[in-house]
Amino acid sequence: MSYNGKISTTGNSEAIRLDKNLFKQHPEFRQQANVRADVIGPGVMLLKVVDNEELESIEDPMVSAFLAFIEKDACQNAANLTPVSAAQMVHIDTLTAGVVVAAGDDLG
Protein backbone atom coordinates (compact mmCIF):
# COMPACT_ATOMS: atom_id res chain seq x y z
CA MET A 1 0.00 0.00 0.00
CA SER A 2 1.26 3.46 -0.82
CA TYR A 3 0.34 6.78 0.75
CA ASN A 4 0.83 10.25 -0.68
CA GLY A 5 2.28 13.13 1.26
CA LYS A 6 4.07 16.44 1.02
CA ILE A 7 7.14 17.97 2.63
CA SER A 8 6.35 21.16 4.51
CA THR A 9 7.57 23.34 7.37
CA THR A 10 6.29 23.06 10.94
CA GLY A 11 7.68 25.75 13.26
CA ASN A 12 11.46 25.69 12.83
CA SER A 13 11.49 22.11 11.51
CA GLU A 14 10.88 20.40 8.22
CA ALA A 15 8.03 17.88 8.27
CA ILE A 16 6.56 15.20 6.05
CA ARG A 17 2.76 15.26 5.95
CA LEU A 18 1.16 11.97 4.97
CA ASP A 19 -2.39 10.93 4.09
CA LYS A 20 -4.49 10.38 7.23
CA ASN A 21 -5.47 6.91 6.00
CA LEU A 22 -1.92 5.74 6.73
CA PHE A 23 -2.40 6.50 10.41
CA LYS A 24 -5.88 4.95 10.51
CA GLN A 25 -4.69 1.74 8.85
CA HIS A 26 -1.37 1.58 10.75
CA PRO A 27 -1.87 2.79 14.34
CA GLU A 28 1.77 2.01 15.17
CA PHE A 29 2.54 5.35 13.46
CA ARG A 30 0.63 7.19 16.19
CA GLN A 31 1.43 10.76 17.20
CA GLN A 32 4.50 11.06 19.40
CA ALA A 33 5.85 7.66 18.24
CA ASN A 34 9.63 7.51 17.99
CA VAL A 35 10.70 6.91 14.41
CA ARG A 36 13.96 6.50 12.56
CA ALA A 37 14.45 7.44 8.91
CA ASP A 38 17.18 5.78 6.86
CA VAL A 39 17.98 7.04 3.37
CA ILE A 40 18.50 3.82 1.41
CA GLY A 41 18.98 5.37 -2.03
CA PRO A 42 18.59 8.63 -3.92
CA GLY A 43 15.04 9.79 -3.27
CA VAL A 44 14.20 6.69 -1.20
CA MET A 45 13.70 6.66 2.57
CA LEU A 46 12.77 3.87 4.95
CA LEU A 47 10.78 5.05 7.98
CA LYS A 48 10.51 2.73 10.99
CA VAL A 49 8.75 3.06 14.33
CA VAL A 50 11.25 2.36 17.11
CA ASP A 51 11.12 2.43 20.87
CA ASN A 52 13.83 4.21 22.89
CA GLU A 53 15.96 1.04 23.19
CA GLU A 54 15.90 0.45 19.45
CA LEU A 55 17.03 4.02 18.79
CA GLU A 56 20.35 3.04 20.38
CA SER A 57 20.80 -0.22 18.44
CA ILE A 58 22.73 -0.57 15.23
CA GLU A 59 20.70 -2.25 12.55
CA ASP A 60 20.97 -2.53 8.78
CA PRO A 61 17.77 -0.94 7.43
CA MET A 62 18.03 -2.76 4.09
CA VAL A 63 18.25 -6.19 5.75
CA SER A 64 15.37 -5.31 8.09
CA ALA A 65 13.21 -4.11 5.20
CA PHE A 66 14.02 -7.22 3.15
CA LEU A 67 13.25 -9.58 6.04
CA ALA A 68 9.96 -7.76 6.70
CA PHE A 69 9.07 -8.11 3.01
CA ILE A 70 9.89 -11.84 3.06
CA GLU A 71 7.87 -12.34 6.25
CA LYS A 72 4.83 -10.53 4.82
CA ASP A 73 5.04 -12.50 1.57
CA ALA A 74 5.38 -15.81 3.43
CA CYS A 75 2.30 -15.02 5.54
CA GLN A 76 0.22 -13.90 2.56
CA ASN A 77 1.34 -16.73 0.26
CA ALA A 78 1.95 -19.64 2.61
CA ALA A 79 0.93 -22.12 -0.10
CA ASN A 80 4.08 -21.17 -2.03
CA LEU A 81 6.37 -22.30 0.81
CA THR A 82 7.97 -25.71 0.35
CA PRO A 83 10.30 -27.60 2.66
CA VAL A 84 13.92 -28.15 1.66
CA SER A 85 14.24 -31.58 0.07
CA ALA A 86 16.84 -34.21 1.00
CA ALA A 87 18.49 -33.70 -2.40
CA GLN A 88 18.76 -29.95 -1.79
CA MET A 89 20.34 -30.59 1.62
CA VAL A 90 22.95 -32.86 0.01
CA HIS A 91 23.70 -30.11 -2.51
CA ILE A 92 24.00 -27.50 0.27
CA ASP A 93 26.33 -29.79 2.22
CA THR A 94 28.50 -30.22 -0.90
CA LEU A 95 28.69 -26.47 -1.52
CA THR A 96 29.62 -25.68 2.07
CA ALA A 97 31.95 -28.60 2.75
CA GLY A 98 35.02 -27.41 4.67
CA VAL A 99 33.61 -23.94 5.35
CA VAL A 100 33.98 -22.99 9.01
CA VAL A 101 32.22 -19.89 10.31
CA ALA A 102 32.04 -18.63 13.87
CA ALA A 103 29.33 -16.33 15.23
CA GLY A 104 31.68 -13.34 15.46
CA ASP A 105 33.31 -13.72 12.03
CA ASP A 106 33.22 -10.75 9.66
CA LEU A 107 31.59 -12.03 6.48
CA GLY A 108 32.23 -8.82 4.59
N, C-alpha and C positions, 0 to 999 in steps of 0.2 A: 504494500500500500504506500502511496506517495501522498505528501501533503505540501501545499504551496505556502509560501511565506514571503517576507520582505525584510530587508535589513533597514533598520531605522535608528534613531537616536532616542535614548531615554535618559534624561538628566545629563550627566557628564559622561555617560557610557554609550557604547554602541550596543544594539540589541537585535535579535532576530525574532520577528513576529511570525508565528505559524498559525495555520488554520485551526480554529477551536475544536474541530472534529478530532484532531490528533489527541488532544488532552481528554476528550470524552471517551475515545476508544482505547487510550493507553494511560490510565490513571497514575502509572508510575512516574509520569512526567508532570507531577503535580507542582503547584507553585511552591517555591522555596526548596525544591529538591536540589541536592548537589549533583552537578553534572560535570563531565569532562569532555572536551572537544579535542579530537585528534585530526589534524589535516593529513589525509592519507594519499593525496594526489592533488594536482592543480585543479582547483575548483571543487574538490570533494572533501567533505568533512564527515567524520563519524562522531555522533553525539551519544554519550552513554550516561545513564543515571548511576551515580556511585554514592556509597555512604562514606562517612569521614575516614574509616579505615582504608577503604579502597583508594581514596585520593592519595594515600601515601605509598601504595603498592606500585611496582613497576610491572607493566603488562604490555604485551604487543597488541595494539588495537586491530591490526590486520588478522592475526591469528584468532583473536576473540570474535571478530566479525565473521570470519570463515566458519569457526566452530558453531556459532549461533545459527548461521545459515544451514549448515549440515544438520544440526539438531532439528530445526524447524522442518526441513525437507523430510527427514526420517520420520518425524511424527505425522506429517501430512500424507506421506506416501509409504507407509509401513509395508505395503504389499510388495514394494520394489526391493526390500531388504532380503538378502539371501545369506545363509551361513557360508563360511569359508569351507571349501571342500577339502577332503584328504589330499587330493592331487595338488591343490593350491598350496597347502601347508608344506608338502614335500618340495615344491618349487621355491617357496619362501626360505625353507631351511637350506636349500642348495645355494641360493643367492647370498645368504648371510653367513654361510659356513666360515668359521675362523674370525668373524668380526666380534670384537669385545668392546662393549661400551659400558661405562660406569655412569651413575646418576649425575655426577658433577662434571662430566666431560663437555668441552666446548665443541659442538657439532658444526660450528661455522654458520 
